[in-house]
Amino acid sequence: MEPTTSVQDYSKLYIPVAIIIAGVVIGAFVMVGLSKSGGNTGGEQPPQVAVDIKDVKTEGDPYIGKANAPVTLVLWSDFQCPFCKAVEIGGVQGINVAPSIPTLVKEYVDTGKLKIVFKDYAFLSEDSTTAALYGRAVWALYPSKYFEWREAMYKAQDEEHGGFGDAASILALIGTIPGMDANKVKANVAANTAAYQAKIDADRAEGTSFGIQGTPGFITGKTLIPGAVDLKTFTDAIDSQL
């Protein structure tokens, strides 16, 4: 006679399995949520990789400040990333961090102490790449207008896939900035798409090689700064090099 198994015995087996399945489902939702947020809060530390600003390739990249400033800060970003907007101009609901870039510009860039180099880490959507392509064209044609355009892009940023960020909306925004010709920018992108795409891809690969896993990500000196962190984190790293 075969041994019998009670309902209670089966329940003992089902409960642990149910817990495991629930954990997997919840974890999946969390990962999707993080992916859609498209940013790095700075709370998660990337793998420890030795970094040195001297190893970062910056030739041809957009920048603000004196070319020979004593300190360089390199920023990897995605124009669709709300955490990038938070650290550059602020005003992002639900992200409680004061924007650091405006203060760094006023106290370090404008005084000749710092150069900020902008690199692409376009990974959130097709619009991320489109914006990066147009950023390259703006830098090629209007380098003195690049930072103004960049700020305008973040001011216009809406939720991911919310409508802003495609070519048409970027061209419309360019048309509102005095001294810039949207048609020239469009033509420049068309003529240089392959070259710009190669640079965008190289930027992301380079950032990943230094341990950057999301946006924004920064390197200055021998310090890797992950995420939209507080101003003091930046100033401490910069001041240690002055």
Backbone torsions as a table, in degrees:
resi	resn	phi	psi	omega
1	MET	NA	128.4	-177.9
2	GLU	-75.8	146.2	178.7
3	PRO	-65.8	145.8	179.0
4	THR	-94.5	152.9	179.1
5	THR	-120.7	124.0	-177.0
6	SER	-80.6	164.9	175.2
7	VAL	-59.4	-37.4	179.7
8	GLN	-62.8	-37.7	179.0
9	ASP	-63.0	-42.2	179.0
10	TYR	-64.6	-37.8	-178.6
11	SER	-63.0	-32.8	178.9
12	LYS	-65.3	-29.3	178.8
13	LEU	-81.0	-39.3	-174.5
14	TYR	-70.6	-36.5	-174.7
15	ILE	-60.8	-50.4	178.3
16	PRO	-60.9	-38.7	179.4
17	VAL	-63.5	-41.9	179.3
18	ALA	-62.2	-39.6	179.5
19	ILE	-63.3	-43.1	-179.9
20	ILE	-62.7	-45.5	-179.9
21	ILE	-62.0	-42.9	179.5
22	ALA	-61.3	-40.2	-180.0
23	GLY	-63.3	-40.5	179.1
24	VAL	-64.7	-44.2	-179.5
25	VAL	-62.7	-46.8	179.9
26	ILE	-62.0	-42.8	179.6
27	GLY	-60.9	-38.2	179.4
28	ALA	-64.4	-42.5	178.2
29	PHE	-63.7	-38.7	178.7
30	VAL	-62.6	-44.8	-179.6
31	MET	-63.7	-40.1	177.5
32	VAL	-62.7	-42.6	179.5
33	GLY	-61.3	-43.1	179.0
34	LEU	-64.5	-40.1	-179.9
35	SER	-62.6	-43.0	-178.4
36	LYS	-70.5	-29.4	178.0
37	SER	-68.2	-28.3	171.3
38	GLY	63.0	32.5	-178.5
39	GLY	-151.9	177.2	-177.6
40	ASN	-125.1	115.3	-177.9
41	THR	-76.6	-15.2	-176.0
42	GLY	94.0	-7.0	-179.2
43	GLY	-77.2	-27.0	-179.8
44	GLU	-97.7	121.7	-179.0
45	GLN	-83.8	131.8	177.3
46	PRO	-73.8	167.7	176.5
47	PRO	-55.7	142.9	-178.0
48	GLN	-71.2	112.4	178.1
49	VAL	-125.5	132.6	178.1
50	ALA	-66.1	126.1	-179.5
51	VAL	-123.4	153.2	175.6
52	ASP	-151.8	126.4	-177.4
53	ILE	-56.5	-26.1	179.8
54	LYS	-65.9	-21.1	-179.4
55	ASP	-89.1	-7.5	-178.7
56	VAL	-84.7	128.4	179.7
57	LYS	-85.0	116.6	-175.3
58	THR	-117.5	-1.5	-178.0
59	GLU	-61.7	127.8	178.5
60	GLY	85.9	-5.3	-179.8
61	ASP	-84.6	147.0	175.3
62	PRO	-60.6	145.4	177.0
63	TYR	-155.3	162.4	171.0
64	ILE	-125.6	150.6	-178.2
65	GLY	105.7	178.0	178.4
66	LYS	-70.7	138.7	-179.3
67	ALA	-59.9	-31.5	-178.4
68	ASN	-106.5	27.2	178.4
69	ALA	-57.6	146.4	-176.2
70	PRO	-65.2	-24.3	-178.7
71	VAL	-126.4	140.0	176.8
72	THR	-120.1	135.0	173.2
73	LEU	-118.4	122.0	178.7
74	VAL	-104.5	131.6	-177.2
75	LEU	-118.9	123.7	171.4
76	TRP	-98.8	130.9	-175.2
77	SER	-150.1	169.5	177.2
78	ASP	-133.4	126.2	-175.7
79	PHE	-65.1	-12.9	176.4
80	GLN	-93.1	-2.0	-173.4
81	CYS	-86.4	120.2	179.7
82	PRO	-67.4	-29.3	178.6
83	PHE	-70.5	-31.8	174.8
84	CYS	-65.5	-43.7	176.8
85	LYS	-61.0	-40.8	-178.5
86	ALA	-60.5	-42.9	-176.7
87	VAL	-79.5	-23.5	-177.4
88	GLU	-92.2	-42.1	180.0
89	ILE	-132.8	-16.7	179.6
90	GLY	80.2	-169.8	177.0
91	GLY	78.7	27.3	179.3
92	VAL	-102.5	118.6	-178.8
93	GLN	-61.9	130.2	177.8
94	GLY	90.1	-7.2	177.2
95	ILE	-113.7	101.6	-172.6
96	ASN	-92.2	68.5	174.8
97	VAL	-138.5	133.0	179.6
98	ALA	-72.7	142.9	-180.0
99	PRO	-65.8	130.0	-177.6
100	SER	-93.3	-31.9	-174.2
101	ILE	-59.3	-44.5	179.6
102	PRO	-56.8	-40.7	179.0
103	THR	-69.3	-40.3	177.9
104	LEU	-62.8	-38.1	178.2
105	VAL	-64.4	-47.0	-176.9
106	LYS	-66.9	-44.8	-171.5
107	GLU	-92.6	-20.3	-175.8
108	TYR	-123.0	-46.3	-179.2
109	VAL	-69.7	-51.4	-176.8
110	ASP	-66.4	-19.6	178.9
111	THR	-96.4	5.0	175.1
112	GLY	83.6	8.1	-176.5
113	LYS	-89.3	-23.6	-169.6
114	LEU	-136.7	141.0	168.9
115	LYS	-115.1	130.4	176.7
116	ILE	-107.9	121.9	179.8
117	VAL	-104.8	134.7	-176.3
118	PHE	-106.6	122.5	178.1
119	LYS	-119.5	155.7	-178.4
120	ASP	-93.7	137.2	169.8
121	TYR	-133.4	66.5	-173.5
122	ALA	-81.1	109.6	-175.7
123	PHE	-143.8	-7.5	-172.5
124	LEU	-82.3	-38.4	-176.6
125	SER	-164.0	176.5	176.4
126	GLU	-60.9	-35.5	178.8
127	ASP	-64.2	-28.6	177.3
128	SER	-60.4	-45.1	179.8
129	THR	-69.6	-40.1	178.1
130	THR	-58.5	-46.7	179.5
131	ALA	-62.8	-39.5	179.0
132	ALA	-63.9	-40.5	177.7
133	LEU	-61.3	-45.0	-180.0
134	TYR	-68.9	-31.4	175.3
135	GLY	-62.0	-40.0	177.9
136	ARG	-63.6	-41.1	-179.7
137	ALA	-67.6	-41.5	178.1
138	VAL	-60.3	-43.5	179.4
139	TRP	-64.1	-39.7	-179.2
140	ALA	-66.3	-37.7	-175.1
141	LEU	-95.1	-38.0	-173.4
142	TYR	-134.9	65.7	-176.7
143	PRO	-58.3	-33.8	-179.8
144	SER	-72.6	-14.7	-179.8
145	LYS	-101.8	-5.0	-172.1
146	TYR	-57.9	-48.4	-175.1
147	PHE	-67.6	-35.9	175.9
148	GLU	-62.3	-44.3	177.4
149	TRP	-62.5	-41.9	-178.4
150	ARG	-61.1	-45.7	178.0
151	GLU	-61.8	-40.8	179.3
152	ALA	-63.6	-36.8	177.7
153	MET	-61.8	-43.8	-179.2
154	TYR	-72.3	-33.0	176.2
155	LYS	-64.5	-32.5	-178.9
156	ALA	-86.3	-8.9	-176.7
157	GLN	-58.9	133.5	173.6
158	ASP	-118.3	-167.1	-179.7
159	GLU	-65.3	156.9	-178.9
160	GLU	-56.1	132.6	-177.5
161	HIS	63.3	23.4	-178.3
162	GLY	-83.0	-7.4	177.6
163	GLY	126.9	-39.4	179.8
164	PHE	-83.8	141.7	175.8
165	GLY	124.1	-10.5	175.4
166	ASP	-81.8	174.4	-174.6
167	ALA	-58.7	-42.9	-176.9
168	ALA	-62.0	-44.4	-178.3
169	SER	-70.8	-34.0	177.4
170	ILE	-67.9	-42.1	178.1
171	LEU	-63.8	-38.7	177.2
172	ALA	-62.9	-40.4	178.3
173	LEU	-65.3	-43.4	178.8
174	ILE	-58.0	-36.5	179.6
175	GLY	-64.6	-16.0	179.5
176	THR	-91.9	-6.4	-177.3
177	ILE	-98.2	116.6	-178.9
178	PRO	-56.9	137.7	177.0
179	GLY	88.9	1.9	179.2
180	MET	-119.0	140.8	-179.6
181	ASP	-111.7	112.0	-177.0
182	ALA	-62.0	-36.4	-179.6
183	ASN	-65.9	-38.0	177.8
184	LYS	-66.2	-39.8	179.2
185	VAL	-65.3	-43.6	179.0
186	LYS	-60.0	-44.0	-179.9
187	ALA	-65.7	-37.3	179.7
188	ASN	-65.2	-41.4	177.3
189	VAL	-62.0	-45.3	-178.6
190	ALA	-60.9	-37.5	-176.7
191	ALA	-79.7	-19.1	-172.4
192	ASN	-127.5	18.1	-174.6
193	THR	-55.4	-46.7	-177.0
194	ALA	-62.3	-44.7	-179.3
195	ALA	-66.5	-42.6	179.6
196	TYR	-66.0	-40.6	179.8
197	GLN	-62.6	-39.2	178.4
198	ALA	-62.3	-39.6	179.1
199	LYS	-68.7	-40.7	178.3
200	ILE	-61.7	-45.4	178.7
201	ASP	-63.3	-40.2	-179.9
202	ALA	-65.8	-38.2	178.2
203	ASP	-59.8	-46.9	-178.2
204	ARG	-65.9	-43.1	179.3
205	ALA	-62.1	-39.9	179.2
206	GLU	-64.5	-46.0	178.6
207	GLY	-59.0	-44.1	178.6
208	THR	-60.7	-38.1	-179.1
209	SER	-65.1	-24.6	178.5
210	PHE	-91.2	0.0	177.9
211	GLY	101.0	5.6	177.8
212	ILE	-77.5	126.0	-175.2
213	GLN	-116.7	-7.7	-179.5
214	GLY	-160.6	-173.9	-178.4
215	THR	-122.5	148.6	-4.8
216	PRO	-79.4	162.3	174.6
217	GLY	-140.1	143.9	-174.1
218	PHE	-133.2	150.8	168.0
219	ILE	-135.0	132.1	170.6
220	THR	-144.0	135.7	-175.6
221	GLY	59.0	-123.9	176.8
222	LYS	-113.6	28.0	-176.9
223	THR	-115.5	128.6	172.2
224	LEU	-98.8	124.2	-179.3
225	ILE	-114.0	107.5	-178.8
226	PRO	-92.2	120.8	169.5
227	GLY	96.3	-179.0	179.7
228	ALA	-84.5	83.9	-174.8
229	VAL	-98.0	176.7	-177.5
230	ASP	-73.9	161.4	-176.5
231	LEU	-58.6	-39.8	-175.9
232	LYS	-60.1	-33.8	177.9
233	THR	-59.7	-40.6	178.5
234	PHE	-71.0	-49.0	-175.2
235	THR	-64.9	-35.8	177.3
236	ASP	-62.3	-44.3	-179.0
237	ALA	-67.8	-36.1	-179.8
238	ILE	-74.9	-47.2	-177.6
239	ASP	-61.0	-30.7	-179.6
240	SER	-67.3	-13.0	-179.9
241	GLN	-103.7	-3.4	-177.7
242	LEU	-98.1	NA	NA
